[in-house]
Amino acid sequence: MTDLPFGIVLAGGLASRMGGGDKGLRTIGGGTILGRVIECLRPQCAGLVLNANGDPARLAEFGLPVVADDLPGFKGPLAGLLAGLDWMAARRPDVAVVLSAPSDTPFLPGDLVGRLAAARREQGADIACASSCGGLHPVVALWPVNIRADLRHALVDEDERKIDRFTRRYKVAAVDWRCEPLDPFFNANEPADLQAAEAFLQRKKGDF
């Protein structure tokens, strides 16, 4: 078994508040948000896979495997996680733990995996998820691959789509990050968020 988790970048959302399309392909600081996510996660993970629906050719520039939801209808991030876990079990049986992260979080911390893994191990937890600004971010989490049968049952037989309700079934370790100078789990949901992210990068550049 490899010690590092495999990363699943969740890019299968509908982006309705952004006007549709791929939020991760919007640009800030001269590059795509998804590119920033990949750049941050690549050194922290044994490998990465993208969960995205539609034509995978639009994501070819990133050179990563693309796996689509295999459940009918849009069931949210849990369906994307399940698709990634199934891909992992079939192609990387040496990987026991995966990291999930959304494609619209351009400021993920460089110590994300290390701190989540330490908390999961020290607390004997099933899942470790990120926290900041007084709130949990269950989409940014470490998951055991062997949770996938339970997840499929929850999605298919119970129509459970809320990620925080699903995680309540397990022991979860929460790891908190500081919110200053910016929440590291800031996500770009709408055009105003892109402007805020761009402004932050400009201020950060001015500090050097």
Beta strands, then each sheet from edge to edge (+ up, - down):
strand 1: 6-10
strand 2: 27-28
strand 3: 31-32
strand 4: 48-51
strand 5: 66-67
strand 6: 97-102
strand 7: 127-132
strand 8: 135-144
strand 9: 172-177
sheet 1: 5+ 4+ 1+ 6+ 8- 7+ 9+
sheet 2: 2+ 3-
end
